[in-house]
Amino acid sequence: MSQVPADLKYTASHEWIRVEADGNLTIGVTDHAQEALGDVVFLELPEVGRKLGAGEACAVIESVKAASDIYAPVAGEVIAANGDAVDAPESVNADAYAAWLFKIRPDNAADVGGLLDAAAYEAATANA
């Protein structure tokens, strides 16, 4: 069964979001997503400085099975992209919650409240 850490927020499109102490957001793909994708072989992440709208496709994750878009959970500006994950995409399979993909400074911190908590994400993926 997939891991769903209780301290993170989630989206229905399988991104996890960690709210950092400074209010910025760290984003990756969930354990459920990496299991469904299989062996991750390529990542394309958004450029630092890019402005994102909530729900905007901003990155790509490719596995031996499929390519999928990664979506911005809330509107904001990209402040970091994880080059280590790009260089070693298999790190997403090894530990989906350690292999963060990008960080954003949210336009409105309150938007995070509208994301799924661990229980809601588990419920959404229980039948998937």
N, C-alpha and C positions, 0 to 999 in steps of 0.2 A: 504494500500500500504506500502511496505517496506521502511524503512528509509535508505538513502544513504548519510551519511555526506560528504560534499564537500572537507573537509580537509584531507581525507584519500585516500590511493591507494587501488586497488582491483585486484583480479585475476578472471579469468573465472571460476575457481573451487570454488569460493565463500569465499575466505579468504579476510579479510581487513588488511591493513598494515598502521600503523602510524609511521612516521619518527620522532624519538625523537630528542631533542636538541643536544644530544651527537652523533647522527648519527646511533644509534642502532635502530632496528625495533621491534615494538610491533605488534603481530599478533593475530587475532581472526577469528571467523566465522561471516559472515554477517547476518543481520536481515533477508534477503531473505532466507538464508540457514536454520536458526533456524525455520522459519515459515514452510518451506518445510519438515523439519525433524519431527516437532512436539515435544513432551515432551522429552527433553534430560535427559538421565538417567545415562550416564557413559562417562567419558573422559579418554583417555590415552595420556599423553603428552611426548614429547621427553626429554631425560636426558640432564641435563646441561653438557656442554662440547662436546656434539655430533656435528660432522661436517655434514652439510647438503648440498646436491646439489640442484640447482634450480629445482623445480618441483618434488622433492623427497617426497614420502609419509612419514610423520614423526610423525603423531598423528592420533588418532581415536576418533570419536564422535559417540556415539550410542544413539538412541532414541527408543521410544516404537515401531516405525515403521521400522527402518533400522539402519545399521552401515555404516559410511562413513569415508574415509580417509581424512586427512587434509594434505595439501602439503606446502612445503617450497616455498615461493614466489621468493626467490633469494638464491644463495649459501651463506653459512655463518656458524657461530658457535652458538649453543644454549647457551645463557647466563642466562636465567631464565625460569622457568615454574611456572604457577599459581596454586599452591596447593589449594588455596581457591576454584577455579573453579572445581578442581577434587573432593573436598569434598562436593561441592554444585553444581553439573552439571546443575541444573535447573536455575542457575544464567544466563546461556547463553540465556535461553528463556526470562528471566525477562528484560535483557538489553544486547543485543549481543555486543554492542560497549564498554560497561564497563567491561564485563567479558572477558578480554584478556586471551589468552591461553599460549603463550610463546613469548620469545624475542630472537632475534638473532643479532649478530654483523656481518653485511654483509661483504663478501670478497671484494666486489666492490660496493661502494655506488652508482655509476652511474647506476647499474642494476635496481634500483628502478624506474628510468625514463621509463623503458620499461613496467611497470605495468599499469593497467587501471586507469583512473581517474573516478570520480563519474559519469560523463555524459556517458562515454563509458560503465561502469558497468551497469548503468540503461538501456542503450540501449540493452546490451547483455541479460538482464534478463526480458525485457519488454514482451517478448512472452513466457517466461518460465512458 
